[in-house]
Amino acid sequence: MFGVPLLRSLVLWLACLLVAGCAWTPNSPHPDYDPSKPHHRPEGFVNRYGSAAGTGSLLRWQWERLREGLPKPPAAPITGVAADLALIRAPGSAPAVTWVGHATVLIQVDGVNLLTDPHWGERASPFSFAGPRRHQPPGIPFDALPPIHAVLISHNHWDHLDEKTAQRLMDRHPGIRFYVPLGVQHWFRAHIRGVRLDGPGQNVFALDWDHTARIEGASAPLTLHFLAVQHWSARMPWDRQQTLWGSWAVLHPRLRFWFSGDLGYSKDTQDIGRRLGDIDLAAIAIGAYQPRWFMKASHIDPAEAVQVMRDVRARSALAIHWGTFEGLSDESLDQPPVDLRQAIESQPQRPDFRVLRHGQTWRLD
């Protein structure tokens, strides 16, 4: 249907859109600009400790990966497991987490079911015919989900915020609440039916860094913390940095959980460790890190993921953001767990950093 030159041009454009963004300066301050906050700028948000990767080397990266035929296919098949739906529907008193795929995790604690960056789409792309395609089906079929009470969005990139999934969740889960980075609430109002941004029935809540929200559990409330990490935002070439990005902590007497979202390594994770204290379980991204010269500022590699686990003072960690969508970066889909294993084995005391299969549940007894 498409010739090779056209496909290559499309790949380059998609990479600009989905991975590196495009430089653009708005004519007026974005609507959530607060001059009293250091990470706010009239033209958009900025990181606390440095800038994420720019666009100067994008063409070099795309040319290199096309020339070298990257990424290579997986060395071995990636296979999921059949989700334990009986456990998911009735998790009991012990908290449980299930890896659905990529950055989507189902967290179940004290009668509350939360999803991080839910994505049940076939592509992480604005197009149905091009862009990163799903390699592994979601670990839980959408129609088999338990009632979802809350959704945590880390940032607005296409592999973390899927419009069709958000609409399906809004339509099928009465009372659901979306907690989003500052600025993303405007996208919800423009694209998702049934959104209420204020008043009775509010179901989309926008948080700035270091702000909190609360969800009532069966025995005790869950406190949500939106926390800074180093990354960036954009859905289209003209909205770079117009919405915030970050990580989420879910704190409850039975579970202290941290979700990394996407991040480059920075002092932010040390700040999180000092702010929150000990964490029971951290879901940390381990994929989309090659080539390092291009990805380092915005995506950690597995060795850095082990350091992040230490920084946030996590007792255990769950590997996410790998093996799900094709072509996000240059490493093979199955390479992140291999590199993570090497990083773990190099430690004097091996951390409890686990790689689950798509659909697998970790019950935190």
Secondary structure, 3 states (H helix, E strand, C coil): CCCHHHHHHHHHHHHHHHHHCCCCCCCCCCCCCCCCCCCEECCEECCCCCCCCCCCCHHHHHHHHHHHCCCCCCCCCCCCCCCCHHHHHCCCCCCEEEEEECCEEEEEECCEEEEECCCCCCECCCCCCCCCEECCCCCCCHHHCCCCCEEECCCCCCCCCCHHHHHHHHHHCCCCEEEEECCHHHHHHHHCCCCCCCCCCCCEEEECCCCEEEECCCCCCEEEEEECCECCCCCCCCCCCCCCCCEEEEEECCEEEEECCCCECCCHHHHHHHHHCCEEEEEEECCCCCCHHHHCCCCCCHHHHHHHHHHCCEEEEEEECCCCECCCCCCCCCHHHHHHHHHHHCCCCCCEEECCCCCCEEECC
